[in-house]
Amino acid sequence: MRAVVRRVQRALVRVEGEVVGEIGEGLLVYLGVSGEDDVGDLDWLVPKIAGLRIFDDDEDRMNLSLKDRDLDVLVVSQFTLYGNLRKGFRPSFNRAASPDLGKTLYECFVEKMSAELEKPIPTGRFGAHMEIEAVDHGPVTILLDSRDKKY
């Protein structure tokens, strides 16, 4: 499972002109699921994102997490995080999960994140064409991969 985590002042996602998810200050998480992923990947990724100490404390040091500041998360599915360009210029997405597995694990991620933060988690719409607006704060962008924990 891969996540691109962006610290934002605000973010929203639209589907067909309708806002389906929106947050103020917090994290915008793009989540990609591979065909090799399972619930164990969620058990590593959810607390890692919830505990990321990338928000400023009183001394302007990145030392606080979402939980410390009671901030929000907007989660957007993005299978293109598994795009492979080894054979040219057109990405192959053969490592991305099937739509059924991807949707199941995406929804499970949202449920686990909601339980971890003890609040509802706004989302995009799985499989839809989405328009995302975000105002980065920093910028701070973190890459996480449950199969390559060296990040």
C-alpha positions as CSV (number, residue, x, y, z in Angstrom):
1,M,0.0,0.0,0.0
2,R,1.3,3.4,-0.9
3,A,0.3,6.8,0.4
4,V,1.3,10.3,-0.6
5,V,0.6,12.4,2.5
6,R,0.3,16.2,2.1
7,R,0.0,18.6,5.0
8,V,-2.7,21.1,3.9
9,Q,-4.4,24.3,5.1
10,R,-7.5,23.0,3.4
11,A,-8.5,20.5,0.7
12,L,-11.6,19.3,-1.1
13,V,-12.6,16.8,-3.7
14,R,-15.4,17.1,-6.3
15,V,-17.1,14.5,-8.4
16,E,-19.2,15.8,-11.3
17,G,-19.2,19.3,-9.8
18,E,-20.4,18.2,-6.3
19,V,-18.1,18.5,-3.3
20,V,-18.0,15.0,-1.8
21,G,-15.2,15.5,0.8
22,E,-13.7,18.6,2.4
23,I,-11.4,19.4,5.3
24,G,-9.7,22.4,6.9
25,E,-6.2,22.1,8.3
26,G,-4.9,18.5,8.3
27,L,-3.7,15.9,5.8
28,L,-4.7,15.0,2.3
29,V,-3.8,11.4,1.7
30,Y,-3.7,9.8,-1.7
31,L,-3.9,6.0,-1.2
32,G,-2.8,3.4,-3.7
33,V,-3.5,-0.3,-3.2
34,S,-1.4,-3.1,-4.8
35,G,-2.5,-6.6,-5.7
36,E,-0.2,-7.9,-2.9
37,D,-1.8,-5.8,-0.1
38,D,-3.9,-7.1,2.7
39,V,-5.2,-6.0,6.1
40,G,-1.7,-6.3,7.6
41,D,-0.6,-3.3,5.4
42,L,-3.4,-1.3,6.9
43,D,-2.3,-2.2,10.4
44,W,1.1,-0.6,9.7
45,L,-0.1,2.4,7.6
46,V,-3.0,3.8,9.5
47,P,-1.2,4.4,12.8
48,K,1.9,5.6,10.9
49,I,-0.2,8.4,9.2
50,A,-2.2,9.2,12.3
51,G,1.1,9.6,14.3
52,L,3.2,11.5,11.8
53,R,4.7,14.4,13.7
54,I,4.7,16.9,11.0
55,F,2.7,19.8,12.5
56,D,4.3,22.7,14.3
57,D,4.5,22.9,18.1
58,D,4.7,26.2,20.0
59,E,8.4,26.5,19.1
60,D,7.6,26.1,15.3
61,R,9.2,22.7,15.2
62,M,7.4,19.8,13.4
63,N,6.7,17.8,16.5
64,L,2.9,17.3,16.7
65,S,0.6,14.8,15.0
66,L,-3.0,14.9,13.8
67,K,-4.0,13.3,17.0
68,D,-2.1,15.9,19.1
69,R,-3.8,18.8,17.2
70,D,-7.2,17.1,16.6
71,L,-7.0,17.8,12.8
72,D,-8.7,16.1,9.9
73,V,-7.8,13.8,7.1
74,L,-9.2,13.7,3.5
75,V,-8.6,10.3,1.8
76,V,-8.6,9.9,-2.0
77,S,-8.0,6.6,-3.8
78,Q,-5.3,6.8,-6.4
79,F,-4.3,3.6,-8.3
80,T,-1.8,5.5,-10.4
81,L,0.6,5.4,-7.4
82,Y,1.4,1.9,-8.8
83,G,2.2,3.2,-12.3
84,N,5.2,1.4,-13.8
85,L,7.3,3.1,-16.5
86,R,10.0,0.5,-17.0
87,K,9.0,-0.2,-20.6
88,G,8.6,3.2,-22.0
89,F,6.4,6.3,-21.5
90,R,2.9,4.9,-21.1
91,P,2.5,3.7,-17.5
92,S,1.4,0.1,-16.8
93,F,-0.8,-0.4,-13.8
94,N,-0.5,-4.1,-13.5
95,R,0.8,-3.9,-9.9
96,A,-2.3,-2.0,-8.8
97,A,-5.0,-4.0,-7.1
98,S,-8.1,-5.2,-8.9
99,P,-11.0,-2.8,-8.5
100,D,-12.8,-5.1,-6.0
101,L,-9.7,-5.6,-3.8
102,G,-8.7,-1.9,-4.1
103,K,-12.2,-0.7,-3.0
104,T,-12.3,-3.2,-0.1
105,L,-9.0,-2.2,1.3
106,Y,-9.6,1.5,0.6
107,E,-12.8,1.4,2.6
108,C,-11.1,-0.6,5.3
109,F,-8.4,2.0,5.5
110,V,-11.0,4.8,5.9
111,E,-12.8,2.8,8.6
112,K,-9.5,2.1,10.5
113,M,-8.5,5.7,10.2
114,S,-11.9,6.8,11.5
115,A,-11.5,4.5,14.5
116,E,-7.9,5.6,15.1
117,L,-8.8,9.3,15.1
118,E,-12.3,8.8,16.6
119,K,-14.0,10.9,14.0
120,P,-15.5,10.5,10.5
121,I,-13.1,10.7,7.6
122,P,-14.1,12.6,4.5
123,T,-13.2,10.9,1.2
124,G,-13.3,11.1,-2.5
125,R,-15.3,8.5,-4.4
126,F,-13.6,5.3,-5.3
127,G,-13.3,4.8,-9.1
128,A,-14.7,8.2,-10.0
129,H,-13.0,11.0,-11.9
130,M,-12.3,13.5,-9.2
131,E,-11.2,17.1,-9.1
132,I,-9.0,17.9,-6.0
133,E,-8.2,21.3,-4.7
134,A,-5.6,21.7,-1.9
135,V,-3.6,24.5,-0.3
136,D,-0.4,22.9,0.8
137,H,1.1,24.1,4.1
138,G,4.9,24.1,4.2
139,P,4.9,22.3,1.8
140,V,5.3,19.0,3.6
141,T,4.8,15.8,1.6
142,I,5.6,12.4,2.9
143,L,5.8,9.1,0.9
144,L,4.9,5.9,2.7
145,D,5.0,2.3,1.3
146,S,3.9,-0.6,3.5
147,R,6.2,-2.9,1.4
148,D,9.2,-0.6,1.6
149,K,9.3,0.8,5.1
150,K,12.6,2.5,4.5
151,Y,10.9,5.8,3.5
